[in-house]
Amino acid sequence: MMKREILLGAVFGLTFCSVQGKALAQLQYGAPGETIEVTAQAPVGLSKRYQRLERVFRRFDSFPAADRSGLSLHLKATLQPGDRPGYGSGLMLRNGDETIRLIPEPGNEIVFPREARLWESNPPLYARLRAGETLSVGFFFTVAPADPRRFTQSEAKHWLNQLDRCVEDEGGFLIALLLPDTHKLTVEIAPGSRFEVVEGGSTHLLVDNQGVAPYRFVFRPQDYPRDAVFQASKPFARIVMDLPFPLHGALERQ
């Protein structure tokens, strides 16, 4: 039986290839004849360029507006082996003398500049990858409720159904039929915020985030009654949906 990755082909057009390199710097100072060797990992060129990532977003933009309305597509990168944050790779693009870091903050999320000038110049991608290392690039989606502190069970189910329709738009009905539906929603609760569900006139606490960072609460909206309302005492940091099956490409050394 064909693997899910093969069945889907390259959902949203994601396909990557590889690149490699290392730098050795020698610094001389102190007493005459004293040499200190410093080994550093220099960025190496990757086999795919700007347009490869931009095509992923353009493919998503081509889906029917009703299927993607309110959804935002994001890319994330993880250093392999080891499932390490992609930030450590220093992923960047170079457009002439301009350098743009694509993971500017600690973590995995790629902040991708979508600009016509970059599409035209199609600059190369670089990262600090040692021999045997790759950047595994995957997807996630965010939604923004009309009320930043509140959404209903029906709204949550609508978002999940939208993502399922996007998978069908890309792969066709038959492939979508063979893949699992999206059932889980991740709500990032802001520090100092309480997250509650109101059902049948009663309020139940789900999360009391007393930490200093957003707390990721993963749940199935289908497990709650149709009249359920989810609310927080502070605006949500973010509401996230992941594909319900493994799908990723690899950025490798050339």
MIVO-643297 format. One record per residue (C-alpha): y, x, z. Coordinates in nm, 3 decimals, padded with zeros to 5 digits. Layout:
// MIVO-643297
@py Y	px X	pz Z
...
// end
This chain:
// MIVO-643297
@py 00.000	px 00.000	pz 00.000
@py 00.344	px 00.132	pz -00.087
@py 00.561	px 00.251	pz 00.198
@py 00.867	px 00.049	pz 00.289
@py 01.096	px 00.329	pz 00.178
@py 00.933	px 00.321	pz -00.169
@py 00.940	px -00.060	pz -00.183
@py 01.312	px -00.060	pz -00.118
@py 01.371	px 00.228	pz -00.352
@py 01.707	px 00.362	pz -00.241
@py 01.873	px 00.072	pz -00.061
@py 02.251	px 00.092	pz -00.117
@py 02.182	px 00.384	pz -00.356
@py 02.109	px 00.645	pz -00.088
@py 01.925	px 00.952	pz -00.224
@py 01.989	px 01.310	pz -00.125
@py 01.869	px 01.663	pz -00.193
@py 01.917	px 02.009	pz -00.015
@py 02.114	px 02.368	pz 00.054
@py 02.098	px 02.698	pz 00.260
@py 02.283	px 03.006	pz 00.404
@py 02.384	px 03.225	pz 00.699
@py 02.672	px 03.461	pz 00.783
@py 02.673	px 03.792	pz 00.966
@py 03.009	px 03.918	pz 01.091
@py 03.065	px 04.269	pz 01.225
@py 03.356	px 04.337	pz 01.460
@py 03.461	px 04.693	pz 01.545
@py 03.671	px 04.767	pz 01.849
@py 03.679	px 04.973	pz 02.172
@py 03.545	px 05.329	pz 02.173
@py 03.513	px 05.506	pz 01.839
@py 03.182	px 05.436	pz 01.676
@py 03.112	px 05.130	pz 01.889
@py 02.995	px 04.838	pz 01.674
@py 02.932	px 04.487	pz 01.799
@py 02.741	px 04.248	pz 01.573
@py 02.813	px 03.876	pz 01.597
@py 02.582	px 03.635	pz 01.419
@py 02.734	px 03.300	pz 01.321
@py 02.610	px 03.008	pz 01.115
@py 02.847	px 02.959	pz 00.823
@py 02.874	px 02.627	pz 00.636
@py 02.650	px 02.613	pz 00.330
@py 02.688	px 02.395	pz 00.024
@py 02.475	px 02.082	pz -00.008
@py 02.309	px 01.971	pz -00.328
@py 02.487	px 01.633	pz -00.333
@py 02.860	px 01.583	pz -00.364
@py 03.121	px 01.324	pz -00.261
@py 03.025	px 01.063	pz -00.517
@py 02.669	px 01.038	pz -00.383
@py 02.794	px 00.898	pz -00.051
@py 03.074	px 00.694	pz -00.207
@py 02.823	px 00.516	pz -00.433
@py 02.654	px 00.380	pz -00.119
@py 02.975	px 00.201	pz -00.023
@py 03.045	px 00.087	pz -00.378
@py 02.699	px -00.066	pz -00.403
@py 02.758	px -00.256	pz -00.079
@py 03.097	px -00.374	pz -00.211
@py 02.923	px -00.517	pz -00.518
@py 02.718	px -00.766	pz -00.313
@py 02.834	px -01.133	pz -00.311
@py 03.137	px -01.172	pz -00.084
@py 02.968	px -01.444	pz 00.121
@py 02.679	px -01.210	pz 00.208
@py 02.897	px -00.926	pz 00.337
@py 03.208	px -01.109	pz 00.461
@py 03.301	px -00.967	pz 00.802
@py 03.039	px -00.690	pz 00.779
@py 03.137	px -00.324	pz 00.762
@py 02.895	px -00.056	pz 00.642
@py 02.879	px 00.277	pz 00.828
@py 02.681	px 00.598	pz 00.779
@py 02.537	px 00.816	pz 01.055
@py 02.386	px 01.163	pz 01.043
@py 02.124	px 01.317	pz 01.273
@py 02.023	px 01.684	pz 01.274
@py 01.650	px 01.733	pz 01.223
@py 01.423	px 01.847	pz 01.367
@py 01.505	px 01.728	pz 01.715
@py 01.713	px 01.409	pz 01.662
@py 02.031	px 01.600	pz 01.752
@py 02.382	px 01.459	pz 01.702
@py 02.511	px 01.520	pz 01.350
@py 02.840	px 01.647	pz 01.492
@py 02.674	px 01.984	pz 01.551
@py 02.628	px 02.031	pz 01.176
@py 03.001	px 02.047	pz 01.107
@py 02.948	px 01.822	pz 00.801
@py 03.255	px 01.846	pz 00.577
@py 03.383	px 01.822	pz 00.223
@py 03.609	px 02.073	pz 00.051
@py 03.853	px 01.957	pz -00.212
@py 04.029	px 02.268	pz -00.339
@py 04.212	px 02.414	pz -00.037
@py 04.164	px 02.091	pz 00.163
@py 03.883	px 02.063	pz 00.419
@py 03.789	px 01.723	pz 00.564
@py 03.549	px 01.702	pz 00.859
@py 03.319	px 01.404	pz 00.809
@py 03.199	px 01.380	pz 01.172
@py 03.527	px 01.448	pz 01.354
@py 03.412	px 01.336	pz 01.700
@py 03.100	px 01.414	pz 01.906
@py 02.816	px 01.190	pz 01.800
@py 02.652	px 01.086	pz 01.474
@py 02.897	px 00.865	pz 01.287
@py 03.027	px 00.981	pz 00.948
@py 03.393	px 00.893	pz 00.898
@py 03.405	px 00.881	pz 00.521
@py 03.735	px 00.894	pz 00.327
@py 03.724	px 00.645	pz 00.042
@py 03.993	px 00.766	pz -00.195
@py 04.024	px 00.749	pz -00.573
@py 04.142	px 01.111	pz -00.591
@py 03.823	px 01.229	pz -00.421
@py 03.608	px 01.020	pz -00.653
@py 03.779	px 01.186	pz -00.950
@py 03.742	px 01.541	pz -00.816
@py 03.395	px 01.479	pz -00.665
@py 03.419	px 01.768	pz -00.414
@py 03.109	px 01.939	pz -00.269
@py 02.970	px 01.875	pz 00.079
@py 02.904	px 02.154	pz 00.332
@py 02.727	px 02.180	pz 00.666
@py 02.596	px 02.441	pz 00.908
@py 02.224	px 02.406	pz 00.841
@py 01.970	px 02.674	pz 00.923
@py 01.652	px 02.720	pz 00.724
@py 01.427	px 02.421	pz 00.787
@py 01.708	px 02.196	pz 00.914
@py 01.820	px 01.876	pz 00.744
@py 02.073	px 01.603	pz 00.808
@py 01.903	px 01.263	pz 00.818
@py 02.157	px 01.004	pz 00.699
@py 02.110	px 00.635	pz 00.780
@py 02.301	px 00.307	pz 00.798
@py 02.442	px 00.071	pz 01.051
@py 02.676	px -00.226	pz 01.028
@py 02.952	px -00.364	pz 01.248
@py 03.098	px -00.713	pz 01.276
@py 03.429	px -00.828	pz 01.419
@py 03.433	px -01.174	pz 01.582
@py 03.749	px -01.384	pz 01.553
@py 03.783	px -01.360	pz 01.932
@py 03.734	px -00.995	pz 02.042
@py 03.592	px -01.111	pz 02.378
@py 03.369	px -01.397	pz 02.271
@py 03.114	px -01.517	pz 02.014
@py 02.858	px -01.795	pz 01.990
@py 02.484	px -01.791	pz 01.931
@py 02.537	px -01.950	pz 01.588
@py 02.786	px -01.678	pz 01.493
@py 02.540	px -01.408	pz 01.598
@py 02.259	px -01.564	pz 01.395
@py 02.492	px -01.590	pz 01.096
@py 02.565	px -01.215	pz 01.112
@py 02.194	px -01.135	pz 01.128
@py 02.124	px -01.362	pz 00.831
@py 02.401	px -01.195	pz 00.633
@py 02.237	px -00.856	pz 00.676
@py 01.905	px -01.000	pz 00.558
@py 02.079	px -01.137	pz 00.247
@py 02.231	px -00.795	pz 00.178
@py 01.881	px -00.645	pz 00.182
@py 01.774	px -00.915	pz -00.065
@py 02.081	px -00.846	pz -00.284
@py 01.975	px -00.482	pz -00.309
@py 01.599	px -00.503	pz -00.332
@py 01.533	px -00.854	pz -00.462
@py 01.360	px -01.151	pz -00.301
@py 01.008	px -01.010	pz -00.316
@py 01.098	px -00.687	pz -00.136
@py 01.304	px -00.880	pz 00.120
@py 01.001	px -01.103	pz 00.179
@py 00.784	px -00.801	pz 00.261
@py 01.034	px -00.649	pz 00.504
@py 01.105	px -00.769	pz 00.860
@py 01.411	px -00.985	pz 00.923
@py 01.697	px -00.865	pz 01.141
@py 01.662	px -01.005	pz 01.493
@py 01.857	px -00.774	pz 01.724
@py 02.227	px -00.739	pz 01.792
@py 02.385	px -00.450	pz 01.984
@py 02.699	px -00.525	pz 02.183
@py 02.891	px -00.225	pz 02.315
@py 03.045	px -00.339	pz 02.644
@py 03.373	px -00.168	pz 02.733
@py 03.402	px 00.029	pz 03.060
@py 03.493	px -00.200	pz 03.348
@py 03.387	px -00.511	pz 03.156
@py 03.139	px -00.785	pz 03.247
@py 02.929	px -00.942	pz 02.972
@py 02.801	px -01.294	pz 03.036
@py 02.625	px -01.580	pz 02.862
@py 02.724	px -01.942	pz 02.916
@py 02.437	px -02.184	pz 02.853
@py 02.397	px -02.544	pz 02.963
@py 02.717	px -02.526	pz 03.163
@py 02.593	px -02.228	pz 03.369
@py 02.717	px -01.869	pz 03.347
@py 02.473	px -01.578	pz 03.379
@py 02.568	px -01.212	pz 03.406
@py 02.403	px -00.987	pz 03.145
@py 02.589	px -00.658	pz 03.196
@py 02.837	px -00.528	pz 03.452
@py 02.956	px -00.200	pz 03.304
@py 03.096	px 00.004	pz 03.591
@py 03.065	px 00.329	pz 03.396
@py 03.328	px 00.527	pz 03.207
@py 03.175	px 00.482	pz 02.860
@py 03.076	px 00.175	pz 02.657
@py 02.733	px 00.036	pz 02.748
@py 02.503	px -00.059	pz 02.459
@py 02.332	px -00.392	pz 02.527
@py 02.063	px -00.485	pz 02.274
@py 01.936	px -00.842	pz 02.266
@py 01.795	px -01.120	pz 02.045
@py 02.043	px -01.408	pz 02.001
@py 01.748	px -01.629	pz 01.898
@py 01.618	px -01.613	pz 02.255
@py 01.915	px -01.818	pz 02.376
@py 01.990	px -02.189	pz 02.319
@py 02.202	px -02.298	pz 02.024
@py 02.498	px -02.384	pz 02.245
@py 02.504	px -02.040	pz 02.412
@py 02.835	px -01.855	pz 02.426
@py 02.855	px -01.480	pz 02.490
@py 03.173	px -01.357	pz 02.653
@py 03.321	px -01.042	pz 02.807
@py 03.606	px -00.980	pz 03.047
@py 03.747	px -00.711	pz 02.812
@py 03.740	px -00.684	pz 02.432
@py 03.409	px -00.557	pz 02.296
@py 03.405	px -00.189	pz 02.208
@py 03.194	px -00.277	pz 01.905
@py 02.922	px -00.513	pz 01.780
@py 02.652	px -00.335	pz 01.581
@py 02.354	px -00.429	pz 01.364
@py 02.088	px -00.184	pz 01.250
@py 01.842	px -00.232	pz 00.967
@py 01.512	px -00.359	pz 01.114
@py 01.310	px -00.093	pz 00.928
@py 01.342	px 00.286	pz 00.892
@py 01.552	px 00.386	pz 00.594
@py 01.731	px 00.716	pz 00.553
@py 01.808	px 00.995	pz 00.311
@py 01.823	px 01.367	pz 00.373
@py 02.105	px 01.613	pz 00.315
@py 01.947	px 01.956	pz 00.280
@py 02.045	px 02.309	pz 00.196
@py 02.076	px 02.373	pz -00.177
// end
